[in-house]
Each structure stands twice: as C-alpha cells, then as structure tokens.
Amino acid sequence: MKWIATMLAVGMTLTMSAANTDEKLPVLVVGSEVYSNVTVTSITATDVYFSHSAGIGNAKLKNLSPELQKHFHFDSATASAIEQKQIDATSQYQHTLRVREAEAKTNLPAATYDAGDVVVPKFSPVHFAGKARLLSLWING
C-alpha cells in the first residue's frame, strides 16, 4: 500500500511539473558544475533531468540556486519526504534480498556422494547465473 501511495505522489509531481519540461536555459549551474545549452526534459519533486551541450544529466533540485528552486517549484519538505520513502524502499528491498538468499541457502538439501562423485539432488539453471545454455551443451554433448 505504501508503494502505491508513493507512486501516486510521484505521478502527481510529474504531472504538475510538466509545464517546465522542454524549457531551454543558456546555462545551468549546479554546485561547481556548469552546463550550457540546457534543455529541461523532466522535473520531479527531487530532481531536474536535462540535456546539455556535452550530453545528458540530472541534478538534485536542492543543489540549485534559490532562484532556480523557486522557478522549478521546489518544496524541501516534499522532497525530503520522497527521498526518505526512496531510502526506506531501498532498505526494504535489500532486506528482502538478504532474507531470500538466506532461505535459499537453508532450503537446499545436502549433496550426497556416489562412488566419490558429487550427486546434486536439486539442480536449477538459475544457480548458474545465465550459463544454463553452456551447462546444457556440456551435459548433453
């Protein structure tokens, strides 16, 4: 449910910021970085995405000058809340990965030995990280 609320908030922010997209700026200063011939492509509650004379880039709105923050309708409270939700979601994802890895390790049956050869009771190509085709060729000849 939190994920849905977060996505709705981000979607609403993207919709509200659409007015400033495709805006052209001769120069954009972000901290010590200076970008020229800037075209704003997208704005979120936390970031501005743009193309410039040397490629593409993005910047945190909190790192822009106060004038540009106002121009892009930056709200530090909203941005902080969204960044915290992103941090929480990343933490939850990493926790879920650790739990799944631990479960995978504990749920595998022990290998047995038959005449000195290892016999693996459960085989899954997923354990070989994309090398299933190579393994299949090796096994099948």
LUMMI-711805 format. One record per residue: residue number from 1; residue in three letters; chain; x, y, z of N, C-alpha, C in turn. Coordinates in Angstrom, 1 decimal, padded with zeros to 4 digits. Layout:
BEGIN
- pos | code | unit | nX | nY | nZ | caX | caY | caZ | cX | cY | cZ
- NUM | ALA | A | X | Y | Z | X | Y | Z | X | Y | Z;
...
This chain:
BEGIN
- pos | code | unit | nX | nY | nZ | caX | caY | caZ | cX | cY | cZ
- 1 | MET | A | 000.8 | -001.2 | 000.0 | 000.0 | 000.0 | 000.0 | 000.9 | 001.3 | 000.0;
- 2 | LYS | A | 002.0 | 001.2 | 000.8 | 002.9 | 002.4 | 000.8 | 003.4 | 002.6 | -000.6;
- 3 | TRP | A | 003.7 | 001.5 | -001.3 | 004.3 | 001.6 | -002.7 | 003.3 | 002.4 | -003.6;
- 4 | ILE | A | 002.1 | 002.0 | -003.5 | 001.1 | 002.7 | -004.4 | 000.9 | 004.1 | -004.0;
- 5 | ALA | A | 000.9 | 004.5 | -002.8 | 000.9 | 005.9 | -002.4 | 002.1 | 006.7 | -002.9;
- 6 | THR | A | 003.2 | 006.1 | -002.8 | 004.5 | 006.7 | -003.3 | 004.4 | 006.9 | -004.7;
- 7 | MET | A | 004.0 | 005.9 | -005.5 | 003.9 | 006.0 | -006.9 | 002.8 | 007.1 | -007.3;
- 8 | LEU | A | 001.7 | 007.2 | -006.6 | 000.7 | 008.2 | -006.9 | 001.3 | 009.6 | -006.6;
- 9 | ALA | A | 002.1 | 009.8 | -005.5 | 002.7 | 011.1 | -005.2 | 003.7 | 011.5 | -006.3;
- 10 | VAL | A | 004.5 | 010.5 | -006.7 | 005.5 | 010.8 | -007.8 | 004.8 | 011.1 | -009.1;
- 11 | GLY | A | 003.7 | 010.4 | -009.4 | 003.0 | 010.7 | -010.6 | 002.4 | 012.0 | -010.6;
- 12 | MET | A | 001.8 | 012.4 | -009.5 | 001.2 | 013.7 | -009.4 | 002.2 | 014.8 | -009.5;
- 13 | THR | A | 003.4 | 014.6 | -008.9 | 004.5 | 015.6 | -009.0 | 005.0 | 015.7 | -010.5;
- 14 | LEU | A | 005.1 | 014.6 | -011.2 | 005.5 | 014.6 | -012.6 | 004.5 | 015.4 | -013.4;
- 15 | THR | A | 003.2 | 015.1 | -013.1 | 002.1 | 015.8 | -013.9 | 002.2 | 017.3 | -013.6;
- 16 | MET | A | 002.4 | 017.7 | -012.4 | 002.4 | 019.1 | -012.0 | 003.6 | 019.8 | -012.6;
- 17 | SER | A | 004.7 | 019.1 | -012.8 | 006.0 | 019.7 | -013.2 | 006.1 | 019.7 | -014.8;
- 18 | ALA | A | 005.1 | 019.2 | -015.5 | 005.2 | 019.1 | -016.9 | 005.3 | 020.4 | -017.6;
- 19 | ALA | A | 004.8 | 021.5 | -016.9 | 004.8 | 022.8 | -017.5 | 006.2 | 023.3 | -017.8;
- 20 | ASN | A | 007.2 | 022.9 | -017.0 | 008.6 | 023.4 | -017.2 | 009.5 | 022.5 | -018.1;
- 21 | THR | A | 008.9 | 021.4 | -018.6 | 009.7 | 020.5 | -019.4 | 009.9 | 021.1 | -020.8;
- 22 | ASP | A | 011.0 | 020.7 | -021.5 | 011.4 | 021.3 | -022.8 | 011.7 | 022.7 | -022.7;
- 23 | GLU | A | 012.0 | 023.2 | -021.5 | 012.4 | 024.6 | -021.3 | 013.9 | 024.7 | -021.6;
- 24 | LYS | A | 014.3 | 025.7 | -022.2 | 015.7 | 025.9 | -022.6 | 016.3 | 027.0 | -021.7;
- 25 | LEU | A | 017.5 | 026.6 | -021.2 | 018.3 | 027.5 | -020.4 | 019.7 | 027.7 | -021.0;
- 26 | PRO | A | 020.2 | 028.9 | -021.1 | 021.5 | 029.1 | -021.7 | 022.6 | 028.4 | -020.8;
- 27 | VAL | A | 022.4 | 028.5 | -019.5 | 023.4 | 028.0 | -018.6 | 022.7 | 027.5 | -017.3;
- 28 | LEU | A | 023.1 | 026.3 | -016.8 | 022.6 | 025.8 | -015.6 | 023.8 | 025.5 | -014.6;
- 29 | VAL | A | 023.8 | 026.1 | -013.5 | 024.9 | 026.0 | -012.5 | 024.4 | 025.1 | -011.4;
- 30 | VAL | A | 025.1 | 024.0 | -011.2 | 024.7 | 023.0 | -010.1 | 026.0 | 022.8 | -009.3;
- 31 | GLY | A | 026.1 | 023.5 | -008.1 | 027.3 | 023.4 | -007.3 | 028.4 | 024.0 | -008.1;
- 32 | SER | A | 029.5 | 023.2 | -008.3 | 030.7 | 023.7 | -009.1 | 030.6 | 023.3 | -010.6;
- 33 | GLU | A | 029.5 | 022.6 | -010.9 | 029.3 | 022.2 | -012.3 | 028.5 | 023.3 | -013.1;
- 34 | VAL | A | 029.0 | 023.5 | -014.3 | 028.3 | 024.5 | -015.2 | 027.9 | 023.8 | -016.5;
- 35 | TYR | A | 026.6 | 023.8 | -016.8 | 026.2 | 023.2 | -018.1 | 025.7 | 024.3 | -019.0;
- 36 | SER | A | 025.9 | 024.1 | -020.3 | 025.5 | 025.1 | -021.2 | 024.5 | 024.5 | -022.2;
- 37 | ASN | A | 023.7 | 025.3 | -022.9 | 022.7 | 024.9 | -023.9 | 021.8 | 023.8 | -023.3;
- 38 | VAL | A | 021.2 | 024.1 | -022.1 | 020.4 | 023.1 | -021.4 | 019.0 | 023.1 | -021.9;
- 39 | THR | A | 018.5 | 021.9 | -022.0 | 017.1 | 021.7 | -022.3 | 016.5 | 020.8 | -021.2;
- 40 | VAL | A | 015.6 | 021.3 | -020.4 | 015.0 | 020.5 | -019.3 | 014.1 | 019.5 | -020.0;
- 41 | THR | A | 014.3 | 018.2 | -019.6 | 013.4 | 017.2 | -020.2 | 012.4 | 016.6 | -019.2;
- 42 | SER | A | 012.7 | 016.7 | -017.9 | 011.8 | 016.2 | -016.9 | 012.1 | 016.8 | -015.5;
- 43 | ILE | A | 011.1 | 017.0 | -014.7 | 011.3 | 017.5 | -013.4 | 010.5 | 016.7 | -012.4;
- 44 | THR | A | 011.1 | 016.3 | -011.3 | 010.4 | 015.6 | -010.2 | 010.5 | 016.4 | -009.0;
- 45 | ALA | A | 009.9 | 015.9 | -007.9 | 010.0 | 016.7 | -006.7 | 011.4 | 016.8 | -006.1;
- 46 | THR | A | 012.3 | 016.0 | -006.6 | 013.7 | 016.0 | -006.1 | 014.7 | 016.3 | -007.1;
- 47 | ASP | A | 014.4 | 016.1 | -008.4 | 015.5 | 016.2 | -009.4 | 015.0 | 016.9 | -010.7;
- 48 | VAL | A | 015.9 | 017.5 | -011.4 | 015.7 | 018.0 | -012.7 | 016.6 | 017.2 | -013.7;
- 49 | TYR | A | 016.0 | 016.7 | -014.8 | 016.7 | 016.0 | -015.8 | 016.8 | 016.8 | -017.0;
- 50 | PHE | A | 017.9 | 016.8 | -017.7 | 018.1 | 017.7 | -018.8 | 019.2 | 017.2 | -019.8;
- 51 | SER | A | 019.1 | 017.7 | -021.0 | 020.2 | 017.5 | -022.0 | 021.0 | 018.8 | -022.0;
- 52 | HIS | A | 022.3 | 018.7 | -022.4 | 023.1 | 019.9 | -022.5 | 024.1 | 019.7 | -023.6;
- 53 | SER | A | 025.0 | 020.7 | -023.8 | 025.9 | 020.7 | -024.9 | 026.9 | 019.4 | -025.0;
- 54 | ALA | A | 027.1 | 018.8 | -023.8 | 028.0 | 017.7 | -023.8 | 027.3 | 016.4 | -023.5;
- 55 | GLY | A | 026.0 | 016.3 | -023.5 | 025.3 | 015.1 | -023.2 | 024.0 | 015.3 | -022.5;
- 56 | ILE | A | 023.8 | 014.4 | -021.5 | 022.6 | 014.4 | -020.7 | 023.0 | 014.4 | -019.2;
- 57 | GLY | A | 022.1 | 014.9 | -018.3 | 022.4 | 014.9 | -016.9 | 021.2 | 015.1 | -016.1;
- 58 | ASN | A | 021.5 | 015.1 | -014.8 | 020.4 | 015.4 | -013.8 | 021.1 | 016.0 | -012.6;
- 59 | ALA | A | 020.2 | 016.7 | -011.9 | 020.7 | 017.4 | -010.7 | 019.6 | 017.4 | -009.6;
- 60 | LYS | A | 020.0 | 017.3 | -008.4 | 019.1 | 017.5 | -007.3 | 018.7 | 018.9 | -007.2;
- 61 | LEU | A | 017.4 | 019.1 | -007.1 | 016.8 | 020.5 | -007.0 | 017.4 | 021.2 | -005.8;
- 62 | LYS | A | 017.7 | 020.5 | -004.7 | 018.2 | 021.1 | -003.5 | 019.6 | 021.7 | -003.7;
- 63 | ASN | A | 020.3 | 021.3 | -004.8 | 021.6 | 021.8 | -005.1 | 021.6 | 023.0 | -006.0;
- 64 | LEU | A | 020.4 | 023.4 | -006.5 | 020.3 | 024.6 | -007.4 | 020.2 | 025.9 | -006.5;
- 65 | SER | A | 020.4 | 027.0 | -007.2 | 020.3 | 028.3 | -006.6 | 018.9 | 028.5 | -006.1;
- 66 | PRO | A | 018.7 | 029.3 | -005.1 | 017.3 | 029.5 | -004.6 | 016.3 | 030.0 | -005.7;
- 67 | GLU | A | 016.9 | 030.8 | -006.6 | 016.0 | 031.3 | -007.7 | 015.5 | 030.2 | -008.6;
- 68 | LEU | A | 016.4 | 029.3 | -008.9 | 016.0 | 028.1 | -009.8 | 015.1 | 027.2 | -009.0;
- 69 | GLN | A | 015.4 | 027.0 | -007.7 | 014.5 | 026.2 | -006.9 | 013.1 | 026.7 | -006.9;
- 70 | LYS | A | 012.9 | 028.0 | -006.8 | 011.6 | 028.7 | -006.9 | 011.0 | 028.5 | -008.3;
- 71 | HIS | A | 011.9 | 028.7 | -009.3 | 011.4 | 028.5 | -010.7 | 010.8 | 027.1 | -011.0;
- 72 | PHE | A | 011.5 | 026.1 | -010.4 | 011.1 | 024.7 | -010.6 | 010.1 | 024.2 | -009.5;
- 73 | HIS | A | 009.6 | 025.2 | -008.7 | 008.6 | 024.9 | -007.6 | 009.1 | 023.8 | -006.6;
- 74 | PHE | A | 010.4 | 023.9 | -006.2 | 011.0 | 023.0 | -005.3 | 010.4 | 023.2 | -003.9;
- 75 | ASP | A | 010.0 | 022.1 | -003.3 | 009.5 | 022.2 | -001.9 | 010.4 | 021.2 | -001.1;
- 76 | SER | A | 011.2 | 021.8 | -000.2 | 012.1 | 020.9 | 000.5 | 011.5 | 019.9 | 001.4;
- 77 | ALA | A | 010.3 | 020.2 | 002.0 | 009.6 | 019.2 | 002.8 | 009.1 | 018.0 | 002.0;
- 78 | THR | A | 008.5 | 018.3 | 000.8 | 008.1 | 017.2 | 000.0 | 009.2 | 016.4 | -000.5;
- 79 | ALA | A | 010.3 | 017.1 | -001.0 | 011.5 | 016.4 | -001.5 | 012.1 | 015.5 | -000.4;
- 80 | SER | A | 012.2 | 016.0 | 000.8 | 012.7 | 015.2 | 001.9 | 011.9 | 014.0 | 002.2;
- 81 | ALA | A | 010.6 | 014.1 | 002.2 | 009.6 | 013.0 | 002.4 | 009.8 | 012.0 | 001.3;
- 82 | ILE | A | 009.9 | 012.4 | 000.0 | 010.1 | 011.5 | -001.1 | 011.4 | 010.8 | -001.0;
- 83 | GLU | A | 012.5 | 011.5 | -000.7 | 013.8 | 010.9 | -000.5 | 013.8 | 009.9 | 000.6;
- 84 | GLN | A | 013.1 | 010.1 | 001.7 | 013.0 | 009.2 | 002.8 | 012.3 | 007.9 | 002.4;
- 85 | LYS | A | 011.2 | 008.1 | 001.6 | 010.5 | 006.9 | 001.1 | 011.3 | 006.1 | 000.2;
- 86 | GLN | A | 012.1 | 006.7 | -000.6 | 013.1 | 006.0 | -001.5 | 014.1 | 005.2 | -000.7;
- 87 | ILE | A | 014.6 | 005.9 | 000.3 | 015.6 | 005.2 | 001.2 | 014.9 | 004.0 | 001.9;
- 88 | ASP | A | 013.7 | 004.2 | 002.4 | 013.0 | 003.1 | 003.1 | 012.7 | 002.0 | 002.1;
- 89 | ALA | A | 012.3 | 002.3 | 000.9 | 012.0 | 001.3 | -000.1 | 013.3 | 000.5 | -000.5;
- 90 | THR | A | 014.4 | 001.2 | -000.6 | 015.7 | 000.5 | -000.9 | 016.1 | -000.4 | 000.2;
- 91 | SER | A | 015.9 | 000.1 | 001.5 | 016.3 | -000.7 | 002.6 | 015.4 | -002.0 | 002.7;
- 92 | GLN | A | 014.1 | -001.8 | 002.5 | 013.2 | -003.0 | 002.5 | 013.6 | -004.0 | 001.4;
- 93 | TYR | A | 013.9 | -003.5 | 000.2 | 014.3 | -004.3 | -000.9 | 015.6 | -005.1 | -000.5;
- 94 | GLN | A | 016.6 | -004.4 | 000.0 | 017.8 | -005.1 | 000.4 | 017.6 | -006.1 | 001.5;
- 95 | HIS | A | 016.7 | -005.8 | 002.4 | 016.4 | -006.8 | 003.5 | 015.7 | -008.0 | 002.9;
- 96 | THR | A | 014.8 | -007.8 | 002.0 | 014.1 | -008.9 | 001.3 | 015.1 | -009.8 | 000.6;
- 97 | LEU | A | 016.0 | -009.2 | -000.1 | 017.0 | -010.0 | -000.8 | 017.9 | -010.8 | 000.1;
- 98 | ARG | A | 018.3 | -010.2 | 001.3 | 019.1 | -011.0 | 002.3 | 018.3 | -012.2 | 002.8;
- 99 | VAL | A | 017.0 | -011.9 | 003.1 | 016.1 | -013.0 | 003.6 | 016.0 | -014.1 | 002.6;
- 100 | ARG | A | 015.7 | -013.7 | 001.3 | 015.6 | -014.8 | 000.3 | 016.9 | -015.5 | 000.1;
- 101 | GLU | A | 018.0 | -014.9 | 000.1 | 019.3 | -015.6 | 000.0 | 019.5 | -016.5 | 001.1;
- 102 | ALA | A | 019.2 | -016.1 | 002.3 | 019.4 | -017.0 | 003.5 | 018.4 | -018.2 | 003.4;
- 103 | GLU | A | 017.2 | -018.0 | 002.9 | 016.2 | -019.1 | 002.8 | 016.7 | -020.0 | 001.7;
- 104 | ALA | A | 017.2 | -019.5 | 000.6 | 017.7 | -020.4 | -000.5 | 018.9 | -021.3 | 000.0;
- 105 | LYS | A | 019.7 | -020.7 | 000.8 | 020.9 | -021.5 | 001.3 | 020.4 | -022.6 | 002.3;
- 106 | THR | A | 019.4 | -022.3 | 003.1 | 019.0 | -023.2 | 004.1 | 018.0 | -024.3 | 003.6;
- 107 | ASN | A | 017.4 | -024.0 | 002.4 | 016.4 | -024.9 | 001.9 | 017.0 | -025.9 | 000.9;
- 108 | LEU | A | 018.3 | -025.8 | 000.6 | 018.9 | -026.7 | -000.3 | 019.3 | -028.0 | 000.4;
- 109 | PRO | A | 018.9 | -029.2 | -000.1 | 019.4 | -030.4 | 000.5 | 020.9 | -030.6 | 000.3;
- 110 | ALA | A | 021.4 | -031.3 | 001.2 | 022.9 | -031.6 | 001.2 | 023.2 | -032.5 | 000.0;
- 111 | ALA | A | 024.4 | -032.2 | -000.5 | 024.9 | -033.1 | -001.6 | 025.3 | -034.4 | -001.1;
- 112 | THR | A | 025.1 | -035.5 | -001.8 | 025.5 | -036.8 | -001.4 | 026.6 | -037.3 | -002.3;
- 113 | TYR | A | 027.3 | -038.4 | -001.9 | 028.4 | -038.9 | -002.7 | 028.1 | -040.3 | -003.2;
- 114 | ASP | A | 028.4 | -040.5 | -004.4 | 028.1 | -041.9 | -005.0 | 029.4 | -042.3 | -005.7;
- 115 | ALA | A | 030.2 | -043.2 | -005.2 | 031.4 | -043.7 | -005.7 | 032.4 | -042.5 | -005.9;
- 116 | GLY | A | 032.4 | -041.6 | -004.9 | 033.4 | -040.5 | -005.0 | 032.9 | -039.3 | -005.8;
- 117 | ASP | A | 031.8 | -039.4 | -006.6 | 031.3 | -038.3 | -007.3 | 030.2 | -037.5 | -006.6;
- 118 | VAL | A | 030.2 | -036.2 | -006.7 | 029.1 | -035.5 | -006.0 | 027.8 | -035.6 | -006.8;
- 119 | VAL | A | 026.8 | -036.0 | -006.1 | 025.4 | -036.1 | -006.7 | 024.6 | -034.9 | -006.1;
- 120 | VAL | A | 024.2 | -034.0 | -007.0 | 023.4 | -032.9 | -006.5 | 021.9 | -033.2 | -006.7;
- 121 | PRO | A | 021.2 | -033.3 | -005.5 | 019.8 | -033.7 | -005.6 | 018.9 | -032.6 | -006.2;
- 122 | LYS | A | 019.3 | -031.4 | -006.2 | 018.4 | -030.4 | -006.8 | 019.2 | -029.5 | -007.7;
- 123 | PHE | A | 018.8 | -029.5 | -009.0 | 019.5 | -028.7 | -010.0 | 018.7 | -027.6 | -010.5;
- 124 | SER | A | 019.2 | -026.4 | -010.6 | 018.4 | -025.3 | -011.2 | 019.4 | -024.5 | -012.0;
- 125 | PRO | A | 019.1 | -024.2 | -013.3 | 020.0 | -023.4 | -014.1 | 020.1 | -022.0 | -013.5;
- 126 | VAL | A | 019.2 | -021.5 | -012.7 | 019.2 | -020.2 | -012.2 | 020.5 | -020.0 | -011.3;
- 127 | HIS | A | 020.9 | -021.1 | -010.7 | 022.1 | -021.0 | -009.8 | 023.3 | -020.7 | -010.6;
- 128 | PHE | A | 023.3 | -020.8 | -011.9 | 024.5 | -020.7 | -012.7 | 024.5 | -019.3 | -013.5;
- 129 | ALA | A | 023.6 | -018.4 | -013.0 | 023.6 | -017.0 | -013.5 | 023.7 | -016.9 | -015.0;
- 130 | GLY | A | 022.8 | -017.5 | -015.7 | 022.8 | -017.3 | -017.2 | 023.7 | -018.2 | -018.0;
- 131 | LYS | A | 024.3 | -019.2 | -017.3 | 025.2 | -020.1 | -018.0 | 024.5 | -021.4 | -018.3;
- 132 | ALA | A | 023.2 | -021.4 | -018.2 | 022.4 | -022.7 | -018.4 | 022.6 | -023.3 | -019.8;
- 133 | ARG | A | 022.7 | -022.4 | -020.8 | 022.9 | -023.0 | -022.2 | 024.3 | -023.7 | -022.3;
- 134 | LEU | A | 025.3 | -023.0 | -021.7 | 026.6 | -023.6 | -021.7 | 026.6 | -024.9 | -020.9;
- 135 | LEU | A | 026.0 | -024.9 | -019.8 | 025.9 | -026.1 | -019.0 | 025.1 | -027.2 | -019.7;
- 136 | SER | A | 024.1 | -026.9 | -020.4 | 023.3 | -027.8 | -021.2 | 024.1 | -028.5 | -022.3;
- 137 | LEU | A | 024.9 | -027.7 | -023.0 | 025.8 | -028.2 | -024.0 | 026.8 | -029.1 | -023.4;
- 138 | TRP | A | 027.3 | -028.8 | -022.2 | 028.4 | -029.6 | -021.6 | 027.8 | -030.9 | -021.2;
- 139 | ILE | A | 026.5 | -030.9 | -020.6 | 025.9 | -032.1 | -020.2 | 025.5 | -033.0 | -021.3;
- 140 | ASN | A | 024.8 | -032.4 | -022.3 | 024.3 | -033.2 | -023.4 | 025.2 | -033.4 | -024.6;
- 141 | GLY | A | 026.4 | -032.8 | -024.5 | 027.4 | -033.0 | -025.5 | 027.3 | -032.2 | -026.7;
